[in-house]
Amino acid sequence: MRFGRRGGSLLVTGALCVCATGIASAGGGQAAAAAQTGQGAPLTSEAHFKNVQLLKGLNVDTFFDVMGMFAASMGGDCTYCHSKDAVFDRDAFAVATPRLQRARQMIVMMQALNKNYFGGAPRVSCFTCHRGSYTPETAPRLALQYGTPDEDPNLMSIVPDTRVTVDQVFDKYLEAIGGTARVAALASLAGKGSYSGFDTGFDEFPVEVFARAPNQRATVARLPTGQMLRVFDGRSGWLTGPDAPAPLVTLTEGNLELARVEAMVAFPAGIRQFFSEWQVGSSAIDGSFVYIVQGRNQGQPPVNLYFDESGLLVRLVRWNVTPFGPVPTQIDYADYREVAGVKMPFTWTTSQTYMQSTVKLTDVQANVAIDPARFARPVPAAR
């Protein structure tokens, strides 16, 4: 996985980057790889990365979300804080550069603010002050005050729109994609196409996607450096591949819930039962009106589903709540085509603070037999 700057225009070419604050560096070895080959607890940051001082005890997938959040907050890439040698040498992430040491001081300050003024809740994050800039601004910006507001539709707190109900939005969605009966008849999906992203330099390589109702899903991308898999078996999820943070990453917390939601979207007949609380808002994506249907279960961050005026799902946003602030994942859906009487997206782009990738399918088969082994726990990738 690779961190980009401002939409990915600057990419760090090391296979594993630990970005802007540099709290840890890539490392681990055979013992760390073996820690996730059994059914025990997920691999933690200090068990796999070297020189972890302030982010101990985080599961590797959440740790990477935090690293990505730091990069997004600073508007930089891994080597802004880490040694430039880390581009080609993973061990160089452990070098205590002056910026890395300064970043640690900033994290201590942030933790103190949250402890002293917000009861320990992660209300203040790096993004609170930096907002994509290396140096926080202290003077007001008149262009911002008197200019056109930048409306971000990806909000955790939405303003309710009383013109429509949740049921009306979902009814229109199910009708737009083919009707409740046809959607409910979907039992499995198997697709082929291409995968591209930061880990491929945005070159396209073969990918297969498998899904089985009600909530199993697997993506297999065949990259030049090895096979990348993302698997959700209905209860647990994993990520493995040549560019993953570890040989095998067990998905936890918000990342596990994201995998669950992605699987649910493939078979949306029971979408209304997925969350216990719903509300509707509205916004715009690239100037086009959308309804936001936000679902939430008690004790969990919300999930936003965005529907265009035709009723189609065009975006999904999920947050992973970390000790250093909420970290979003955005999935944009496009190129709807009909399969077995149901319209489904053939293209989706996943944007995370540390990664962006696109899957473009060329062929999808519905209600085909899928080997249950497709959804089994993957074998850790060779390193």
Residue pairs with C-beta under 8 A, 6 or more apart in sequence:
1 16
1 17
1 64
1 198
1 199
1 243
1 244
1 245
1 354
1 355
2 11
2 12
2 13
2 14
2 15
2 17
2 198
2 199
2 243
2 354
2 355
3 11
3 12
3 17
3 19
3 20
3 67
3 68
3 71
3 77
3 78
3 198
3 353
3 354
3 355
4 10
4 11
4 77
4 198
4 356
5 71
5 75
5 76
5 77
6 75
6 132
8 198
8 202
8 356
10 77
11 77
11 198
11 201
12 77
12 78
12 79
12 86
12 87
13 87
13 88
14 26
14 78
14 86
14 87
14 88
14 89
14 90
15 90
15 225
15 242
15 243
16 26
16 90
16 243
16 245
17 26
17 67
17 77
17 78
17 82
17 86
17 93
17 354
18 24
18 25
18 26
18 49
18 67
18 78
18 82
18 86
18 93
19 67
19 68
19 70
19 71
19 76
19 77
19 78
19 80
19 81
19 82
19 354
20 67
20 70
20 71
20 73
20 74
20 76
20 77
20 78
20 80
20 81
20 103
20 126
21 67
21 70
21 74
21 81
21 100
21 103
21 104
21 106
21 107
21 126
22 78
22 81
22 82
22 93
22 97
22 99
22 100
22 103
23 52
23 53
23 54
23 55
23 67
23 100
23 103
23 104
23 107
24 45
24 46
24 49
24 50
24 51
24 52
24 55
24 63
24 67
24 93
24 94
25 49
25 50
25 51
25 82
25 86
25 90
25 91
25 92
25 93
25 94
25 95
26 49
26 50
26 86
26 90
26 91
26 93
27 48
27 49
27 50
27 51
27 90
27 91
27 93
27 94
28 47
28 48
28 49
28 50
28 246
32 43
32 47
32 48
32 246
33 246
33 247
33 248
33 380
33 383
35 43
35 47
35 48
36 42
36 43
36 246
36 247
36 248
36 249
36 250
36 380
37 248
37 380
42 59
42 60
42 61
42 249
42 250
42 252
43 59
43 60
43 246
43 248
43 249
43 250
44 56
44 57
44 58
44 59
44 60
44 63
45 52
45 55
45 56
45 57
45 58
45 59
45 60
45 63
46 52
46 56
46 57
48 60
48 245
48 246
49 63
49 93
50 91
50 93
50 94
51 93
51 94
51 96
53 104
54 104
54 107
54 108
55 63
55 66
58 66
58 322
58 323
59 250
59 252
59 253
60 245
60 246
60 249
60 250
61 239
61 245
61 249
61 250
61 251
61 252
61 253
61 255
62 252
62 253
62 254
62 255
62 320
62 322
63 245
64 245
64 354
65 254
65 255
65 320
65 322
65 327
65 352
65 353
65 354
66 322
66 323
66 324
66 327
67 354
68 327
68 352
68 353
68 354
68 355
69 125
69 126
69 127
69 322
69 324
69 325
69 327
69 353
70 103
70 126
70 324
71 77
71 78
71 353
71 354
72 127
72 132
72 353
73 125
73 126
73 127
73 130
73 131
73 132
74 80
74 126
74 130
74 132
74 133
74 134
75 130
75 132
75 133
75 134
76 134
78 86
78 93
79 86
79 87
80 99
80 134
81 97
81 99
81 100
81 102
81 103
82 92
82 93
82 95
82 97
82 100
83 92
83 93
83 95
83 97
85 92
85 95
86 92
86 93
86 95
106 126
107 324
110 124
110 125
110 126
110 324
113 124
114 120
114 121
114 122
114 123
114 124
117 123
117 124
118 124
122 321
122 322
122 323
122 324
122 325
122 326
124 325
125 324
125 325
126 324
126 325
127 325
128 325
129 136
130 136
151 283
151 284
153 283
153 284
153 285
153 290
153 292
153 304
153 306
153 315
154 304
154 317
154 328
154 330
155 283
155 304
156 301
156 302
156 319
156 326
158 279
158 281
158 283
158 292
158 294
158 304
159 281
160 279
160 280
160 281
161 280
161 281
161 282
161 291
163 282
164 280
164 291
165 280
166 272
166 278
166 279
166 280
166 293
167 272
169 280
169 291
169 293
169 307
169 311
170 271
170 272
170 293
172 307
172 311
173 268
173 271
173 307
173 311
173 312
173 313
174 180
174 183
174 268
174 269
175 311
176 310
176 311
176 312
176 343
177 183
177 268
177 311
177 312
177 336
177 342
177 343
177 344
178 338
178 341
178 342
178 343
179 341
180 269
182 340
182 341
182 342
183 267
183 268
183 269
183 342
184 269
185 340
185 367
186 213
186 266
186 267
186 269
186 340
186 342
186 366
186 367
187 212
187 213
187 366
187 367
188 210
188 211
188 212
188 213
188 366
188 367
188 368
188 369
188 370
189 209
189 210
189 211
189 212
189 266
189 339
189 344
189 364
189 365
189 366
189 368
190 208
190 209
190 210
190 211
190 364
190 365
190 368
190 370
191 208
191 209
191 210
191 346
191 361
191 363
191 364
191 365
192 206
192 207
192 208
192 209
192 361
192 362
192 363
192 364
193 206
193 207
193 209
193 346
193 359
193 360
193 361
193 362
193 363
194 204
194 205
194 206
194 207
194 359
194 360
194 362
195 204
195 205
195 206
195 207
195 219
195 221
195 223
195 228
195 357
195 358
195 359
196 202
196 203
196 204
196 205
196 357
196 358
196 360
197 355
197 356
197 357
197 358
198 355
198 356
198 357
199 223
199 228
199 241
199 242
199 243
199 355
199 357
200 223
204 360
205 221
205 222
205 223
205 224
206 221
206 222
207 219
207 220
207 221
207 222
207 359
207 361
208 219
208 220
209 217
209 218
209 219
209 220
209 359
209 361
210 216
210 217
210 218
210 219
210 220
210 370
210 374
210 375
211 217
211 218
211 263
211 266
211 267
212 370
212 375
213 266
213 267
214 234
214 263
214 264
214 267
214 270
215 232
215 234
215 260
215 263
215 264
215 267
216 232
216 233
216 234
216 263
216 375
217 231
217 232
217 259
217 262
217 263
217 266
217 375
218 229
218 230
218 231
218 232
218 374
218 375
219 228
219 229
219 230
219 231
219 359
220 227
220 228
220 229
221 227
221 228
221 229
221 241
222 228
223 241
223 242
223 243
225 242
225 243
226 241
226 242
226 381
226 382
227 241
227 381
228 240
228 241
228 242
228 243
228 244
229 238
229 239
229 240
229 241
229 378
230 237
230 238
230 239
230 259
231 237
231 238
231 239
231 374
231 375
231 376
231 377
231 378
232 251
232 259
232 260
232 262
232 263
232 375
233 375
233 376
233 377
234 263
234 375
236 250
236 251
236 256
236 377
237 250
237 251
237 255
237 256
237 259
237 260
238 248
238 249
238 250
238 251
238 377
238 378
239 248
239 249
239 251
240 247
240 248
240 249
240 378
240 379
240 380
240 381
241 381
242 381
244 381
246 380
247 380
247 381
247 382
247 383
248 378
248 379
248 380
248 381
251 258
251 259
253 320
253 321
254 301
254 318
254 319
254 320
254 321
254 327
254 329
255 320
255 329
257 300
257 303
257 318
258 318
258 320
258 329
261 274
261 303
261 316
261 318
262 316
262 331
264 270
264 271
264 274
265 271
265 313
265 316
266 344
268 313
272 278
274 295
275 295
275 296
275 297
275 303
276 296
276 297
276 298
277 295
277 296
277 297
277 298
278 293
278 294
278 295
278 296
279 293
279 294
280 291
280 292
280 293
280 294
281 291
281 292
281 294
282 289
282 290
282 291
282 292
283 289
283 290
283 292
283 306
284 290
285 306
285 308
285 314
285 315
288 308
288 309
289 308
289 309
290 306
290 307
290 308
290 309
290 314
290 315
291 306
291 307
292 304
292 305
292 306
293 304
293 305
293 306
293 307
294 302
294 303
294 304
294 305
295 302
295 303
295 305
296 302
296 303
301 318
301 319
301 320
301 321
301 326
302 319
303 316
303 317
303 318
304 315
304 316
304 317
304 318
305 313
305 315
305 316
306 313
306 314
306 315
306 316
306 317
307 313
307 314
308 314
312 333
312 336
312 343
313 333
313 345
314 332
314 333
314 334
315 330
315 331
315 332
315 333
316 330
316 331
316 333
317 328
317 329
317 330
317 331
318 328
318 329
319 326
319 327
319 328
319 329
320 326
320 327
320 329
321 327
327 352
327 353
328 352
328 353
329 350
329 351
329 352
330 350
330 351
330 352
331 348
331 349
331 350
331 351
332 348
332 349
332 351
333 345
333 347
333 348
334 345
334 346
334 347
334 348
334 349
335 345
335 346
335 347
335 360
336 343
336 344
336 345
336 346
337 343
337 344
337 346
337 364
338 344
339 364
339 365
339 366
340 366
340 367
342 366
344 364
346 360
346 361
346 362
346 364
347 358
347 359
347 360
347 361
348 358
348 359
349 356
349 357
349 358
350 356
350 357
350 358
350 359
